[in-house]
Amino acid sequence: MTQTQVTFDEVLAELVERRAEFREQRYVGKDFVDRLKQLGLYRASTPEQFGGETMPPAEFLKKIERISAVDGSTGWVASFGCQLIYLGSLPLETQAKLYADGPDLVFAGALFPIQQATPTETGFRVTGRWKFASGCMAADIICVGIPGDDSTSGKPRGALVRPEHLTIVPDWDVVGMRGTGSFDLIAEDVEVDRAWTFIRGGEPVVDEPLYRYPAITYAAQSLSVVSAGVARAALDFAEDVGSGRTSITGAPKLADRAYYRAGIAEAEAVLRSARAYFYEAADEAWQALIAGGQVSDEQNAHLRLSAAHLARTSSEVVHKVVSLSGTAAIYRDHPLPALLSDALVPQEHAFLSPAMYDAAGAVLMGRPATVPAFR
């Protein structure tokens, strides 16, 4: 599949027309995910030795942000293009089979709750039910969580399963990020070879700079930046229509009110400041890698801190826009309530919880991180 069949702007224009469809059906259609493949988003983290075209993290994240400014759910699904670096610890022989049909691989995962797996001579027999499998309706390969053992230092394993061996339960009934298709998965007595399991954040066998970028951290960044796109959409809306609406009470137009102008300007400054820190941290880490070094614990702390901060700041920005917008924003057909609901979701993810502030502060002060899977 070539990557020159569509332009980014063409895909975004199509998304404007289809985002309501995705929200209504509660998942992004596979045909549209194929359009995202054409933009290179699902080969951006594929190892170059298997045909991947490495995209620096900041560049990838900016593309996810642009998509999310049109539709947060689609940005969330597209963000999983970075998570192939999770699979860097798989044996190279397994990776060769994984990418045998090409580098544009759609990966989805539902690691939790960890379900029991019965060891076999060659691997595991897996049965259970997992939650939050975002993007599973269009996935080429899906990860489910099974227990670790002494060889994994107690960390859980991810077991890779083809979608046809799983049952997808369409139970995603939420107010925010409705189109992510974060459905439950059920496996019944599925055989998984040990070579198709991995440790999340395990030592990669791929010797490329992107595979030295902290995998869990990258996942956190990719989800956080979705909220920045949603906040951008809210601010663009506020600035575009603020001067065009007259109050039913005869009060001045929004843009003629000092509190509205000042509030929107402050929200702009707050969002842009959080974004600057976020992208600065991503670029510093990447520069360290391409120079032949590693991402230090301090740099990783800034990556995690800036991601958590961006998610919470973005949600606050959308809330501020709504609070300044008057009674128009209480109607169901107004754009802002949907944006507010979407903006609330990323900050609730475990990767972006308030605990990240404490963990980052601990690392910056020379102490161990206070949460697991911080790096």
NORSULCOR-V530112 format. One record per pair of residues at least 12 apart in sequence whose ideal C-beta (glycine too) atoms are under 8 Angstrom apart, sorted by the first residue. I is the first residue (numbers start at 1). J is the second residue. D is the distance in Angstrom with one decimal. If there is no record, write none. Layout:
I	J	D
I	J	D
This chain:
1	37	6.3
1	38	6.6
1	102	6.4
1	104	5.9
2	38	7.4
3	38	5.7
3	39	6.7
3	40	4.7
3	43	7.8
3	53	7.9
5	38	5.0
6	35	6.1
6	38	5.1
6	39	7.1
8	39	6.0
8	63	7.3
8	66	7.3
11	35	5.2
11	36	7.0
11	38	7.7
11	39	6.1
12	66	6.9
12	67	7.0
12	70	5.3
14	32	7.3
14	35	6.8
15	32	7.4
15	67	7.0
15	70	4.8
15	71	5.6
15	74	5.8
16	70	6.0
18	32	6.4
19	70	6.6
19	71	3.9
19	73	7.6
19	74	6.8
19	179	7.2
22	71	6.8
22	73	5.9
22	74	6.4
22	179	3.7
23	71	8.0
23	73	6.7
23	178	4.6
23	179	4.8
23	338	7.7
25	179	7.6
26	170	6.7
26	172	5.1
26	173	7.8
26	178	5.7
26	179	6.3
26	181	6.1
27	135	7.8
27	137	4.4
27	138	7.7
27	170	8.0
27	172	7.7
27	179	6.2
27	180	7.1
27	181	2.8
27	183	7.6
28	73	6.5
28	74	5.3
28	77	4.7
28	135	7.1
28	137	7.5
28	138	6.6
28	179	5.7
28	180	7.5
28	181	6.5
29	137	7.7
29	138	7.3
30	137	6.5
30	138	4.1
32	74	7.3
33	77	6.8
33	106	6.0
33	135	7.5
33	138	3.9
34	138	8.0
36	67	7.9
36	74	7.9
36	77	7.9
36	78	5.2
36	81	7.6
37	104	4.3
37	106	7.4
39	63	7.3
40	53	5.9
40	55	6.9
41	60	7.4
41	63	6.6
41	64	8.0
41	78	5.4
41	81	4.1
42	81	4.7
42	84	8.0
42	103	7.8
42	104	4.5
42	105	6.0
42	106	5.6
43	81	8.0
43	103	4.0
43	104	5.0
43	105	7.7
44	60	5.2
44	81	5.5
44	82	6.8
45	60	7.7
45	81	6.3
45	82	5.1
45	83	7.2
45	84	4.1
45	85	5.1
45	210	6.2
46	84	5.6
46	99	6.3
46	103	4.0
46	104	7.7
46	105	6.4
47	88	7.3
47	95	6.7
47	99	7.7
47	206	4.7
47	208	6.0
47	211	7.1
48	208	5.9
49	206	7.3
49	208	7.8
50	95	6.3
50	96	6.8
50	98	7.9
50	99	3.9
50	103	5.9
51	99	6.5
51	102	6.6
51	103	3.7
52	84	7.9
52	103	4.9
53	103	7.4
54	208	6.9
54	209	7.4
54	210	5.2
56	283	8.0
56	286	5.2
57	82	7.4
57	210	7.7
57	213	6.3
57	218	6.2
57	221	6.9
57	282	4.9
57	285	7.4
57	286	5.6
58	279	5.3
58	282	4.4
58	283	5.1
58	286	6.6
60	81	7.1
60	82	5.8
60	222	7.6
61	221	6.0
61	222	6.5
61	225	4.7
61	278	7.9
61	279	7.3
61	282	6.4
62	225	7.9
62	279	7.6
63	78	7.7
64	78	5.7
64	79	4.9
64	222	6.0
64	225	5.3
64	226	6.5
64	229	7.1
65	225	4.8
65	226	7.6
65	228	5.3
65	229	4.4
65	232	7.1
66	229	6.7
67	229	6.7
68	225	7.0
68	226	4.4
68	227	7.6
68	228	7.2
68	229	2.6
68	230	5.8
68	232	8.0
68	233	7.9
69	229	4.1
69	230	7.2
69	232	4.6
69	233	4.7
69	236	7.4
70	229	7.8
70	233	7.3
71	179	6.8
72	176	7.9
72	177	5.9
72	226	5.5
72	227	7.6
72	229	6.6
72	230	4.6
72	339	7.7
72	342	3.8
72	343	7.6
72	345	7.7
73	177	5.1
73	178	6.3
73	179	3.1
73	180	4.8
73	342	7.3
74	179	6.6
75	225	7.8
75	226	4.5
75	229	5.4
76	134	6.2
76	135	7.8
76	177	5.8
76	180	4.8
76	223	6.9
76	226	5.1
76	346	8.0
77	134	6.4
77	135	4.3
77	138	7.4
77	179	7.8
77	180	5.9
77	181	7.2
79	222	3.8
79	223	6.1
79	225	7.4
79	226	6.2
80	106	7.3
80	107	5.9
80	108	6.3
80	109	7.9
80	134	6.9
80	135	5.3
80	222	7.5
81	106	8.0
82	218	5.3
82	219	6.9
82	222	4.8
83	107	5.5
83	109	7.1
83	215	7.6
83	218	7.6
83	219	5.6
83	222	7.4
84	105	6.4
84	107	5.7
85	204	7.3
85	210	6.1
85	211	5.6
85	213	6.6
85	215	4.7
85	218	6.3
86	107	7.5
86	109	7.6
86	143	7.5
86	158	7.0
86	198	6.9
86	200	5.9
86	201	7.6
86	215	5.2
86	219	7.5
87	107	7.2
87	160	7.7
87	198	6.1
88	202	7.9
88	204	3.2
88	205	6.7
88	206	4.6
88	211	4.4
88	215	7.2
89	198	4.8
89	199	6.0
89	202	3.5
89	203	5.9
89	204	5.4
89	205	6.3
90	160	7.9
90	195	7.3
90	196	7.3
90	198	5.2
90	205	7.4
91	195	5.2
91	205	7.0
92	205	5.8
92	206	7.8
93	195	7.0
94	195	4.9
94	196	5.9
95	206	7.5
98	141	6.7
98	160	7.7
105	140	5.2
105	141	6.5
106	135	6.9
106	138	5.6
106	139	5.0
106	140	4.7
106	141	7.6
107	139	6.6
107	140	7.2
107	141	5.7
107	142	7.7
107	143	7.1
108	133	5.4
108	134	6.4
108	135	4.5
108	136	4.4
108	138	8.0
108	139	3.8
108	141	7.8
108	142	5.0
108	143	7.3
109	133	6.8
109	142	6.7
109	143	3.8
109	144	7.7
109	158	6.7
110	130	3.6
110	131	6.1
110	132	5.8
110	133	3.8
110	136	7.3
110	142	7.2
110	143	7.2
110	144	5.7
110	145	7.2
110	184	7.5
110	185	4.9
111	130	7.1
111	143	6.5
111	144	7.1
111	145	3.7
111	156	6.7
111	158	6.1
111	200	6.8
112	130	6.7
112	131	6.7
112	132	7.5
112	145	5.6
113	130	6.9
113	131	7.1
113	145	7.4
114	145	4.6
114	146	6.5
114	147	5.7
114	156	5.1
115	127	6.9
115	128	2.6
115	129	7.0
115	130	6.6
115	144	7.0
115	145	6.7
115	146	6.2
115	187	7.7
116	128	6.7
116	146	7.4
116	147	6.8
117	146	3.9
117	147	6.6
117	157	7.9
117	159	7.0
117	192	7.6
120	191	7.1
122	191	7.9
122	193	5.4
122	194	6.4
123	191	6.8
123	192	5.1
123	193	4.3
123	194	4.1
123	195	7.5
123	196	7.2
123	197	7.0
124	146	6.1
124	159	6.4
124	191	7.7
124	192	5.1
124	194	7.1
124	197	7.1
125	189	6.0
125	190	7.2
125	191	5.9
125	192	7.8
126	144	6.6
126	146	6.0
126	159	5.7
126	161	7.3
126	187	5.0
126	189	7.7
126	190	4.7
126	191	7.8
126	192	5.5
127	187	5.8
127	188	5.6
127	189	5.6
127	190	7.3
128	144	7.1
128	186	7.5
128	187	6.0
129	169	7.7
129	184	5.8
129	185	6.9
129	186	5.0
129	187	8.0
130	144	5.1
130	145	6.4
130	184	6.6
130	185	4.8
131	182	7.8
131	184	5.5
132	182	4.8
133	168	7.4
133	181	7.7
133	182	6.3
133	183	5.6
133	184	7.0
133	185	4.9
134	180	4.6
134	181	6.5
134	182	4.3
135	180	6.8
135	181	6.0
136	163	7.0
136	168	5.8
136	181	6.1
136	183	5.9
136	185	6.6
137	168	6.8
137	181	4.7
137	183	7.4
138	181	7.8
139	163	5.6
140	163	7.6
141	160	5.4
141	161	7.5
141	162	6.6
141	163	7.7
142	160	7.2
142	161	5.4
142	162	7.5
142	163	5.7
142	166	6.2
142	185	6.8
143	158	4.1
143	159	6.7
143	160	5.7
143	161	7.6
144	158	7.3
144	159	5.4
144	161	6.1
144	166	7.7
144	185	6.2
144	187	6.2
145	157	7.3
145	158	6.3
145	159	7.6
146	158	7.9
146	159	5.2
146	192	8.0
146	197	7.3
148	199	7.0
152	199	5.0
152	202	7.8
155	199	5.2
155	200	6.9
155	201	7.5
155	202	7.7
156	199	7.8
156	200	7.1
157	197	4.6
157	198	6.8
157	199	6.2
158	197	6.5
158	198	5.2
158	199	7.5
158	200	5.7
159	192	4.5
159	196	6.7
159	197	4.9
160	192	7.1
160	196	4.5
160	197	7.1
160	198	7.6
161	187	6.6
161	190	5.9
161	192	6.4
165	187	7.0
165	190	5.1
166	185	5.0
166	186	6.6
166	187	5.5
166	190	7.4
167	185	7.1
167	186	4.2
167	187	7.8
167	188	7.5
168	183	5.2
168	184	7.5
168	185	6.2
168	186	8.0
169	183	5.7
169	184	4.0
169	185	7.3
169	186	6.3
170	183	5.3
171	183	6.1
171	184	5.4
174	345	7.8
175	341	4.5
176	341	3.7
176	342	4.9
176	343	7.5
176	344	5.2
176	345	4.2
177	341	7.8
177	342	5.6
177	345	4.4
200	215	7.2
200	216	6.8
200	373	7.2
201	214	7.5
201	215	5.3
201	216	5.0
201	373	6.4
201	375	7.2
209	286	7.7
209	289	4.2
209	290	5.3
210	289	7.6
212	289	5.4
212	294	6.2
212	295	7.0
213	285	6.7
213	286	7.2
213	289	6.2
213	295	6.4
214	295	5.8
214	300	5.4
214	303	7.0
214	375	5.0
216	351	7.1
216	373	5.2
216	374	7.7
216	375	6.7
217	295	8.0
217	300	5.8
217	303	4.9
217	304	5.8
217	307	7.6
217	375	6.5
219	351	6.4
220	303	7.8
220	304	6.2
220	307	4.7
220	308	7.6
220	349	7.8
220	351	3.7
220	352	6.1
220	356	8.0
221	278	7.4
221	282	6.5
221	303	6.5
221	307	4.8
223	307	7.9
223	311	7.5
223	346	5.3
223	349	5.6
223	351	6.3
223	352	6.5
224	278	7.2
224	307	4.0
224	308	7.1
224	310	4.9
224	311	4.4
224	346	5.9
224	351	7.9
224	352	5.6
225	278	7.2
225	307	7.9
225	310	6.9
226	346	5.5
227	310	6.8
227	311	4.8
227	314	3.8
227	315	6.2
227	342	7.9
227	343	5.5
227	345	7.8
227	346	4.2
227	347	6.8
228	271	7.0
228	274	7.6
228	275	5.9
228	278	7.4
228	310	5.6
228	314	5.0
230	314	6.5
230	318	6.4
230	339	5.5
230	342	4.8
230	343	4.7
231	271	5.3
231	313	7.8
231	314	3.9
231	315	7.7
231	317	4.4
231	318	5.3
231	343	6.3
232	271	7.3
233	335	7.8
233	339	5.8
234	317	6.8
234	318	4.5
234	321	4.5
234	322	7.7
234	336	6.4
234	339	4.8
234	340	7.8
234	343	7.4
235	264	6.8
235	267	6.1
235	268	6.1
235	271	6.8
235	317	6.8
235	321	6.4
237	321	7.6
237	335	5.7
237	336	6.9
237	339	7.6
238	264	5.3
238	267	8.0
238	321	4.9
238	324	7.2
238	325	6.8
239	264	6.4
241	254	7.9
242	254	4.2
242	255	4.3
242	260	6.3
242	264	6.9
243	255	3.6
243	256	7.6
245	328	6.7
247	326	7.0
254	324	7.5
254	325	7.2
254	326	7.0
259	324	7.2
260	324	5.3
263	320	6.2
263	324	4.7
264	321	7.0
264	324	6.7
266	320	7.7
267	317	4.7
267	320	5.0
267	321	6.3
270	313	6.0
270	316	7.4
270	317	6.1
271	313	6.4
271	314	6.5
271	317	4.9
274	306	7.5
274	309	5.7
274	310	4.7
274	313	4.1
274	314	7.2
275	310	6.6
277	302	7.9
277	306	4.7
277	309	6.9
277	310	7.6
278	306	4.3
278	307	6.6
278	309	7.6
278	310	4.7
280	306	7.7
281	299	7.1
281	302	4.3
281	303	5.0
281	305	7.9
281	306	4.6
282	303	6.7
282	306	7.9
284	299	6.1
284	302	7.6
285	299	4.9
285	300	7.4
285	303	5.9
297	363	5.5
297	375	7.2
298	363	6.8
298	364	6.4
300	363	7.4
300	374	7.5
300	375	5.1
301	359	7.7
301	360	4.4
301	363	4.0
301	364	5.3
301	369	7.8
302	360	7.3
304	356	5.3
304	359	6.9
304	360	5.4
304	374	6.3
305	356	6.4
305	357	6.8
305	360	3.7
307	351	7.4
307	352	6.2
307	356	7.5
308	347	7.8
308	352	4.8
308	353	7.2
308	354	7.5
308	356	3.8
308	357	6.4
308	360	7.6
309	357	7.9
311	346	4.6
311	347	4.3
311	349	7.8
311	352	4.4
312	347	5.1
312	352	7.7
312	354	7.8
314	343	5.8
314	346	7.5
314	347	8.0
315	343	4.5
315	344	5.8
315	346	7.6
315	347	5.2
317	343	7.8
318	336	7.6
318	339	5.5
318	340	5.2
318	343	4.0
319	340	6.5
319	343	7.5
321	336	6.6
322	336	5.1
322	337	7.5
322	340	5.3
355	370	7.1
355	371	5.1
356	371	7.1
356	374	8.0
358	370	5.2
358	371	7.6
359	371	4.5
359	374	5.2
